Amino acid sequence: MTAATAAAKQATMAEQADIHELYQESVQNAEFELDFMQKTFKQWNKRKPKSMREDFCGTALAACEWVARDALNTAVGVDFEKSVLDWGRENNVSRLTAEQLSRLELIQDDVLEVNTGKFDMVQAFNFSYWGFKRREVMVRYFRGLREALVDDGLLFLDFFGGSECYQTQKEKRKIDDFRYNFKYIWEQAEFNALTNDLTCHIHFHFPDKSKLKKAFTYEWRVWGPAEIRDILEEAGYSKHAIYRQKFDPKTDEPLDEYIMTDKGEDYACWLGYIVAQK
Ligand SMILES: C[S@@+](CC[C@H](N)C(=O)[O-])C[C@H]1O[C@@H](n2cnc3c(N)ncnc32)[C@H](O)[C@@H]1O
């Protein structure tokens, strides 16, 4: 084989890449989110949370991080997709000690149907609950979660807002703190202005010009925080609050800081959390 044929046969970066690894690197920040949850729980309840359920857990990154950060912590992760749970078991769960592992359970089930015990905290992040497009289904989901919370338990949801979430658009971000550089592309490919249905894709681009197109696709309804708070009330939650991302007043750049507020300035795109108490 000539050197040229060997080079031509070499797999591209896209062919060698692992989409779950790239997803964890570019999308998730379990440490930051667990810090936020822990701090908020202590502020609301004047005690430390111990048990957590991670809904739509995927690779169970947050559940693994939760049991690793304190010997008293327990976690349950729920996802209905076997392949992503298997990836999590091989790559995240395998890094835990036997003792940490004894405080973790991963369940393959639908979050609408699953029957777990009760938890101090439940998290449903990365907008996965927006997959429930009908109000009655969202009410059912929140009622079920309420049953899965202890008396002072807290539910944590995330959301994004601003004019840009009601349109098609592409956003690129360079990831340069991984083994190799790559680009993460968030595409809002279709938006239905009557139903708020949004089709989104995640693509990855590599320095050798190879691409992983539509590595992940999501079919969501864009729910506004006011609607979600109404539904939480209907589902019986006693208290709820919004924590909105702060912006640098000088540069208008978003900051990694969230403040409890009911005032949403008219930025084109912002992130937030909704926290609800049983
Ligand atoms: C965007 S990933 C979220 C991964 C991770 N939790 C995060 O914050 O990035 C969505 C996951 O939700 C799972 N999923 C979607 N609908 C579900 C349902 N009704 N019940 C259980 N899992 C579901 C999918 O299999 C997928 O792994």
The ligand as an ORCA input file, in Angstrom:
! r2SCAN-3c Opt
* xyz 0 1
  C     -30.697     15.978     25.944
  S     -30.413     14.392     26.698
  C     -30.150     14.980     28.331
  C     -28.863     14.476     28.927
  C     -28.497     15.103     30.232
  N     -29.492     14.930     31.262
  C     -28.182     16.580     30.105
  O     -28.583     17.357     30.991
  O     -27.507     16.997     29.178
  C     -32.039     13.760     26.702
  C     -32.181     12.337     27.213
  O     -33.539     12.154     27.589
  C     -33.937     10.834     27.290
  N     -35.421     10.857     27.250
  C     -36.228     11.599     26.450
  N     -37.525     11.408     26.786
  C     -37.535     10.546     27.824
  C     -38.561      9.986     28.636
  N     -39.868     10.268     28.411
  N     -38.215      9.151     29.635
  C     -36.914      8.845     29.872
  N     -35.886      9.365     29.161
  C     -36.191     10.195     28.143
  C     -33.225     10.515     26.004
  O     -33.051      9.112     25.844
  C     -31.888     11.262     26.188
  O     -30.883     10.411     26.695
*
